[in-house]
């Protein structure tokens, strides 16, 4: 019984905080007709910035893996360097796909915002 009370007491402030934080968001969305679309565009731009940063880091990792392969002297080190290079290239390809997908999401969100502003 005490454990259930402690758990419920722990959720009450979080629940109240969630209600308090969500009310201004709803009020601002009702004040402006296209506020929801603008929020989506802003989020998509932020996500694109994060994905672009990940892609750049993956490019750097591929470059570093290429350099490590060139520096490898023994066959064992060369094999490890080739494996690391292959893994880095796969991750870079995944990051490139995610970047392209996020660019498409941003374009779609921008299109919706422009349609809302025009209408």
Helices and strands as residue ranges (DSSP letters): H 2-31, H 35-71, H 75-118
